[in-house]
Amino acid sequence: MKDETRAFKAKQLRYKRPISRDLNLERIRSDLWEMLEACGDVHWYDDDDSLVAALNGDEDDAYEFKMSFCDLEAELERFRYDLEQEYVTAYFDLLFPAVGADYAGGYLGYDASEEDYFGLEPYEYAFAESEASKKMMSLTKKELLEAVGSCLKVVHQYIAIKYRYDCLDAAIETLRAENLSKIKLVKGIEEAYARAQESSYQFQVSNKDVADLDRMLSNVPQVYWVQ
């Protein structure tokens, strides 16, 4: 009974820790890591010839993509740093409910019992905005300006980075397809071969590295040998 009462009270108090559904740090961080993961995949293409092949043999497209990708990756790293700034981590999620930005998908509220965010009902929005506003207004004028400036900078960066990523997304998806799988496989075998060659004294003895190489070779699809 006590647990049920605690859970009920926690549900009623969700509005005290509101965030915008579609514009919050967790959502932005999730998108950032997704973009960084895509960048990690593209790093397998350190061979210009394979990159040209993946982009249908167009050298100009390959060069343009490589330059655009390098710029995007550098911007993502700067953005990751900016997301951890003190004013951003402390006030980003509060700012938008505080200014009544329910256009960003409505609001979520934190449930202390469930330790997670859940959607708020529209009738709770006014309470959520009031709570967020009170917390923001507790700052000095100087602190408020710095907090708002830092948060708006993140929004600007996020929109710009998402646009640039979306423009490169088609090329990234091409690189993530079959060509990328082949290159990862080949590079993995090359690395395993180098390890086995060194540890087995030019394959004079059998050991774990040699066995790992044999296993990798046996798992190569037959169609790859044909191609």
WOUR-V984867 format. One record per run of one state. SS is the DSSP state (helix for helix, strand for strand, loop for the rest). FROM is the first residue (numbers start at 1). LEN is the number of residues. If there is no record, write none. Layout:
SS_FROM_LEN ; SS_FROM_LEN
This chain:
loop_1_1 ; helix_2_11 ; loop_13_1 ; helix_14_4 ; strand_18_3 ; loop_21_4 ; helix_25_18 ; loop_43_5 ; helix_48_7 ; loop_55_4 ; helix_59_24 ; loop_83_3 ; helix_86_13 ; loop_99_8 ; strand_107_5 ; loop_112_4 ; strand_116_4 ; loop_120_2 ; helix_122_16 ; loop_138_3 ; helix_141_36 ; loop_177_1 ; helix_178_22 ; loop_200_8 ; helix_208_11 ; loop_219_3 ; helix_222_5 ; loop_227_1
